[in-house]
Amino acid sequence: MQRNIASHIFNLIPGVLLMFAIAVFTMGGEDLGIPWPGLETYLRTNPVTQKFLIEILRLNYILLSIIIGMLIGNLFRLPSWLMAGVATSRLFIKLGVILLGSLYSFVEVAQLGATAIFLVLTFVVITLVFTLWLGKKTGMEPSSAAVLAAGTAVCGVSAIVATAPAVRAKTTDVVFSIATVLSFGVVCIFLFPMIGHILNLSPHQFGVWSGTGILSSGQVLAVCLIYDPGTANHASVSLKTGEIYNLTRVLFLPFVVLALAALSSRSARLPDDHINIHTGLWSKFPVFVLGFLIMVFLTSLGLLGQNSPPSPELITIRKLYNWFFAIGLTGLGMQISFSELRKAGGKPLVVGSAAAFLKALLALLVVLLFMPENP
């Protein structure tokens, strides 16, 4: 048993090292004693690249990591012994989210969370209803429309995968829905920061927009760090706000899965013995959120030192979650396959894109009309 665990961990090392190397290349290795300032710093200090790549395209280490990851993943056929480690990218992102709890106190979570619950719930319901309605109008199968609705309303790929067995979706339904969500998400990674700068959104406003309007959790993290990278001494406000909204949305996943399962069973006249409130809710609960709340608890009690200015412990934690996000988002980029994205087509692409665009547009209008520049 122990030998199998050790062997499995050993098999992950090459892929993890590749993601780490790309993160060091883009982010720089000064935190680790490596004399390389990072590709972002090089581009920022080079007069040839500084104007176009930094000031206009807003490239930073997160976007560079994703782009390099996408290029490597699509230009080269990576062997399975590398992809095993690359597949841990979501684990690094979840570890980063847990450490992100060090940015908050329970008072801040309560203040941000009250607005987030109302806004996110409203958009989850609107997106679900619209996607199911448009799917029915275009002649999609109910199970196909259900998995697509979960992906656009809650948290992208994770919601699709969680919903598929509950609504008895076909493999092709899952593939088309995932390809649609990822295609729209790739566009968002580049467009959201650009639109945010054009409209001069504050970091808080951008965090609300991205946390509400973007489909996938990884994409929310990416655009928030692209728009407002922050530092160890001054944490990213966009990331701090966006992640509360994103986590609030993720928490609705078990309830959405249960609702879609019940709706699917009713519409298809299938037996509902497969719908169990215990397995249906608890098995879909994002356990890493508990880790996030534990970090909030430790910070609120002052067990990690003072928050302003941040203690050495908090500075270390913030540097660590930046590394986790850089590594995880690099791996996320390596798993974005252009050939898989091409599978998005037909009715799922039309319905999913329409729902995602409506969600992003309405969220932006709400932010512009009602959301203050500062929390």
N, C-alpha and C positions, 0 to 999 in steps of 0.2 A: 504493500500500500504506500509506504513512505517513498519507496523507490520509484513508483509510478508518478507520485506527486513531484518528486525531484526531477524526474525525466521530463515531465510536462513543463515545468518552470524553465528548465534548461532549453527546451525547444522554443520558448518565447523570446529568449535573449537576443538572437540576431535581428528580428524585426523591431524590437524595442530600441536596440542600439541604433538602427537606421533612423527611426523617428527622432531619437535624441540627437543624433548627429546633424540632421536637418535643422532641428530647433536651435542648436548651438550655432550653426552656420548663419541663420537669419537673425537670431536674437543676440548673439555674442556670448562669450564665455567668461566674462569678467567675474561673475558670481562664483565661478568654479576655479578661478586662477588661470584660465586659458587666455593668452594674449591675443584675442581676436575680438574686435569691437562689434562685430555682427554686420550682416549685409545691409540691414536698415540704416545703421550709422554710416556705413560707407556711402550709400546712395544719398543720404541726407547731407553729407559733407562734400560730395562731389558736385561742382557747379554744373556739370553737364547733365546730371540726372536729377539734381535737387528740384529744379523748377517743375519738370513734367511729371516725373514718377512720384515725387513726394507731395508737392503742393497741389497738383491737379488730380492725379490718380489716387492720392492719399495712401500709398503703399506703406505698410509697416510690417513688423516681423510676423504678425499673425497672418495677414493676407499673403505675404511672401511664402510662409510655410505651407499654406493651403495650395497655392499655385504650384510650388515646387513638388509637393506631394502629388497633385493631380498630373503633372507632367511625367513624373517617374512612374506612376501607376498606369498611365496610358501609353507611354512610349516604350516601356519595357514590360515583358511578361515576367512578373515577379514569381519566383518559385514558392512552393507551399511552405518551405522552412523559413521564409521571410514573412509570408502573409500571416502565419500563426501569431507572430508577435504584433504585427500591424493591427490584427483584429482586436487587440487589447486597448485600442484608442479610446473606446467609450469608457473603459475602466478609469483611464487617466482623467477624462473629463469629469466623471462622477467624483473622483477623489478631489479634483480641483473645486467642484461645487461644494463638497463638504467643508473644505478649508475656507471657502468663501464666506461661510457663516461667521468667520472672525471679523467681518466688516460691520456686523449689525449688533444692536442690542434688542431686547424684546420690545422696547418702546418703539424703535424704528420699524421693526417687523410688523408691529400692530398698526402703525400709522400708514405704512406703505401697503400692507396686506389688506386693510379694510377697503381701500379704493381698488386694489388689484382684484379682489374677489368679485366685486360688483361688475367691473369692466370686463374681466376675463370670462365670467359666467355668461354675460350678455353676448359676447362674441362667440363663445362656444356654441350657445343655443342657436344664434343666427346662422352661423356657418353650417352646423349640422342640418338645420331645416332647409337651408338654401341648397346644399349639396344633394340631399336626398330628393328634394323637389325637382331640381334640374336633372338629376340622374333618371328619375322616373319619366320626365318629359322627353328626354332623349332616348329612352328605351333601354337604359342599362338594367342589368339584372339587379335585384334588390341587394344581394350579398356583395356584389361589386360596388354598388353605390354606398353601401354601409362602411366598407373598409376605407373607401376614398374619403367619406365624410369624417371618419375618425382621424385620418391622417391630416386633413386640412383644418379640422376644428381643434385638435388637442396638441399632439406633439410629433407629427410626422411619421417617420418609419416605425418608431416604437409603438405608436398607436395602431398602425396598420397591422403589425405583427401580432399585437395583443388581441386585436378584434377579430382577425381572420378565423381562428378556430371557433369563436363564439357564434359567428354568423354563418359558419360552414362555407367560407369563401373558397373558390377554386385557386389553384396555384397561379394561374394566369391573371386572376383578379389582383392578387397580391403583387405580382411582378409589375403589372401596368400601373398600379397605384403608387408603388414605391418609386418607379421611374418618373412618374408625374411630379410627385412631391420633391424628389431630388432635383429634377430639372428646374422647377420654380425656385428651389432653395439656392441653387448655384447662381441664378440670376440675382437673387436678393443679396447675396454676399457682396456683389459688386455694386448694385444699384442703391441699396439702402443708405450706406455711408455717403454716397455722392448726393442723393436727394436731401439727406439730412444737412449737409453743408450748404447746399443751394438755398434751402429754406431757413438756414441759420438756427436750427433747433438746438436748444440747450442740451447738455448731456443727459439731464433728467428726462426731458421730453423725448429724446431719442431712445432712451431705455424703455420708456413706457410704450412707444410705438413698436420697437422691435420685439419686446417681450409679449406684446399682444398680437402683432400682425404677421410675424414670421412663423413658418410652419414647424420647424424642427429645433430642438433644444441646442444642438451643436451649432446651428446657424445663428441662433440668438447670441450665443457666446462670441462667435466669430465677429459679427458685425459690431457688437458693443465694444469689443477690444480694438477693432479697426477704427471706430469713430472716436473713442476716448480710451487710449491705452492705459493711462494712469501710470503711477510709479509706486515704489514700495512705501514712500512717505505720503503720497497723495493717491489714494485708491481711485479707480475708475468709477465715476458716478453713473455712467451709462450701464456699466456691468452690474453695479450694485442695485440699480433700479430694475434693469431688464431681467435680472435673475429672479427677483421676487415675483415679478409677473409671470415669468416662465415656470417657476416652481408651482405657483398657484394653478396654472393651466395643467401642469402634469398631474397634480393632485386630483383633478377631475377625471383622469383616465379610467379608473375602475368603474366609476358611475356611468360614464359614457359607454364603456364596453357592455355593462349589464343592460343598459337601456337599449342599445342596438341589438343585443342578443334577444331580448324580449320582443322587440319590434320585428326582428327577422323571423323568430319562431312563430309569431302571430300571423304575419303576412304569408309565410310559406306553409302554415298549418302543420308545423313540425312539433313533435313532443318536446315540452320544455323541461324534461328531466335533466338535460345537460346544463341548465341554468341553475347554478347553486350560488346563493348569496355569499357563502363563506369563501369558496374557491374563487368565485367570480370577482369578489372585491379584494380580498387579502392577497391573492396570488398576483394581482396586477398592481398592488401598492408599491410605489417607488421607495424602497427601503433606504436608499441613500439620503432621502430627505430627512430621516431621523438623525443621521450623522450631521447634516447641516444644522438642525435644531440644537443638537448637543453643543456644537461650536458656538452658536448664538448664546446658549446658556452659560458656557464658560466665559465668553466675552462680557456678558451682562453682569456677571459676578466679579469681574475684574481679575479673574484667575490667569489671564494672559497678559496682564499689565495694562497700563493706561492706553486709551484709544487716540487721544489727541494731545500732543504729538504721539505717534504710535511707538509703543515699547519695542525693544530689540526683538522680543518674541513675536510680536505681530508683524514686524518688518520681515523676519525670517519666513513666517507663514505666507505672507503676501508674495514674496519671491518664489516660494515653493509652488503656490497655486498658479502663478504665471508660467512656470516651467511645465506643470501638469497640463495646462491649457495649450501651450505651444506644442507639446508632444502629442497630445490627443487630437488636436485639430490638424496637425501634420498627417497623422494616420487617417483621419477622416477624409482629407484630400486624396490620399493614396487609394482610398476605397471608392472614390467617385469615378466610375467607369463610363466613358463616353459611349461605349457600345451598349451598356445597360440603359443609359439615358435615352438612347434612340428607340428603346422599346416603348417609350411613352408615345401613345398615338391614339387616334380615333376618339371615341366618346370619353374615356377616362381623362385624356389630355385636355379636351375642351371643357368638361365639367370641372375637373380639378383646378385648372388654370383660372377659370371664371370665378370659382369660389375663393381661391387664394388671392386673386387680384381684388375682389370685392372686400375681403377681410382686411387686406393691407391698406386699401384706400379709405375705408370707413374708420379704421384705427388712426390713420394720419389725420383725418378731419376732426376726430374727437380730440386728439392731442393739440391741434392748432387752435381749436375753438375753446377748449375747456381746461387744458392742463397747464398749470403754472410752470415757469421756467425752472424753479427750484422746488424741492419737496417741502 
